[in-house]
Amino acid sequence: MFQRVEVEKGAAEAIARPSTTFWQDAWRRLKKNKLAVTGLWIIGIMIILAIFGPYISGYTYSDQNLNATNLPPSTAHWFGTDDLGRDLFTRVMYGARISLFIGIATSLITFIIGVIYGGISGYLGGKVDEIMMRIVEIFWSVPFLLYVILLMVIMTPGLKTILIALGAVYWMGMARIVRGQVLALKEQEYVLAARTLGASSWRILFRHLIPNAMGPIIIQMTLAIPEAIFTEAWLSFLGLGVSAPMASWGVLASDGIKGIYSYPWQIFFPAMFITITILAFNFLGDGLRDALDPRMRK
């Protein structure tokens, strides 16, 4: 009934799958996620448009032509014009620079402050950890809008104020994540071995612990970008964003809402770009979360 299968000598010991590192395997799994790859392509296109888009139309973001106000989309003005006759396509592309810069800069600020603060808190532990986390909880309990209003009183509204406001709040979520990862990793054998060999606390933290916690950190950074873009958009919508004639997507949406029934294209295009960009980053963040999860490895 059963027949023995002949196997050549050495074939049983052949490596069926080439050895890959953790990051190579994560990239392989990420490429299989169609939504994540789509999000990555969209983000790349948005960055290209932000860099080169304002030079395509032949207008600048601040050029005014009062004889061409509130024009609908046409071959001369692809996205139409606003109430001051400014080319809306150019302003949307220029707004991509502002919004993407705010998102990426906020993510980097979150990374630097959150990783250092959370890493120190989790590694030292004990009373130091308790005090540092209570400080985070105190700051976390203050409404974000109150931070912004206080900064607007002290500083003039603008790009720098937005970055300070976002950076002052978003790092706390990163700090909590890093703290949790460090608490889980600091008792591992390789950390005890490094400590036995005389490695300093800073070396253990930044050479061993933080690199092994980069998966959740990268995911948090990716998801912080669309959150910062959306936050900047509604702050600008409330009039607390960048100053004229600079234009972010939030400023353009705020200007377009005034003529939503008469000139709907003025709010449609900024809102569309905000929506597409946020969805793209969320797709990429979800894909990274699955790709960097060791439990998903096969």
C-alpha positions, -999 to +999 in steps of 0.1 A: +000+000+000+028+024+009+059+029-012+091+043+000+101+076-016+137+077-028+155+108-018+189+116-031+217+119-006+221+155+005+187+165-009+171+161+025+196+186+039+193+211+011+181+246+021+147+250+005+145+287+012+174+311+013+183+327+046+170+363+050+174+389+076+144+403+096+143+434+075+145+415+042+117+393+053+096+423+063+102+439+029+091+407+012+059+406+032+053+443+027+055+439-011+028+413-010+004+438+007-013+455-023-028+483-002+006+491+014+023+491-019-004+513-034+000+537-004+038+538-009+033+547-046+008+574-038+032+589-012+060+589-037+038+606-063+027+632-037+064+640-029+072+644-066+042+667-070+052+687-040+087+692-053+080+698-090+043+706-091+045+743-085+067+747-116+045+729-140+016+754-144+038+785-150+022+804-121+034+811-086+014+804-055+010+842-048+003+855-083-030+874-083-051+882-113-083+900-104-096+896-139-096+858-135-112+853-101-132+822-093-127+805-127-137+769-130-111+742-140-099+747-175-068+741-197-054+774-185-061+767-148-063+730-142-079+733-108-095+767-114-087+799-095-096+813-061-113+846-052-080+865-058-074+850-092-046+828-080-040+794-098-054+767-075-033+739-090-001+757-081-014+765-046-025+729-040+010+717-051+027+743-030+003+733-001+016+697-005+051+710+004+038+726+036+016+698+047+041+670+039+069+690+056+048+694+087+039+657+088+075+645+082+091+671+105+066+663+133+074+626+129+111+632+132+106+654+163+084+627+178+111+601+170+140+620+186+122+632+218+100+601+223+128+575+218+152+592+241+126+600+268+109+566+266+141+547+264+156+563+295+124+558+314+120+521+305+157+513+310+162+530+344+128+518+357+118+522+394+111+556+408+127+574+378+102+556+355+073+565+378+083+602+379+089+604+341+056+587+332+036+609+357+051+639+339+039+625+306+004+619+320+002+655+333+011+669+299-012+644+282-042+655+302-040+691+289-061+696+257-041+700+225-060+731+215-050+748+247-014+742+239-019+758+205-038+788+219-010+794+245+016+792+219-003+817+197-004+841+226+034+838+231+044+834+194+030+846+161+010+821+141+030+803+115+048+772+105+073+773+134+044+776+159+026+746+143+057+725+145+063+734+181+027+727+191+026+693+173+061+683+185+052+692+221+023+667+221+030+639+197+062+627+213+044+614+244+027+586+225+060+575+211+076+577+245+050+553+259+056+528+231+093+529+234+091+526+272+070+494+269+094+479+243+124+486+265+108+472+296+101+440+277+136+437+262+159+449+289+159+415+307+168+395+276+200+374+276+219+396+251+213+427+273+226+408+304+256+396+284+264+432+273+261+444+308+284+416+321+310+426+295+310+461+308+289+479+282+277+513+294+240+520+299+239+544+269+255+517+246+231+491+258+201+514+253+211+528+218+231+498+205+209+469+216+175+479+230+164+507+206+174+488+174+154+458+185+124+480+191+125+497+157+095+478+143+069+495+165+088+528+164+087+529+125+050+520+126+043+548+150+064+573+130+045+563+098+011+568+114+021+601+131+026+617+096-011+616+085-022+625+120+000+656+119-012+665+084-048+662+095-042+682+127-025+710+108-054+710+083-080+716+110-058+741+128-055+760+096-092+756+090-097+774+123-074+802+114-045+790+135-023+777+107+003+792+084+001+828+075-009+842+041+002+841+013+016+807+023-009+779+017-012+745+032-041+721+023-059+732+055-056+769+046-069+761+011-099+742+025-106+770+049-107+795+020-127+772-002-155+765+024-167+801+020-178+795-016-187+758-013-220+762-031-209+787-058-173+775-064-171+739-051-138+731-068-120+755-045-126+731-016-128+698-035-092+696-047-075+704-013-099+681+005-092+654-021-055+656-016-058+656+022-080+624+020-058+606-005-026+613+014-040+603+048-054+571+034-020+563+017-001+568+049-026+547+068-024+519+043+014+520+045+013+520+083-011+490+084+012+472+060+043+479+080+025+467+112+018+434+096+052+431+079+072+439+111+051+415+132+073+384+139+041+364+144+033+369+107+066+354+095+063+322+076 
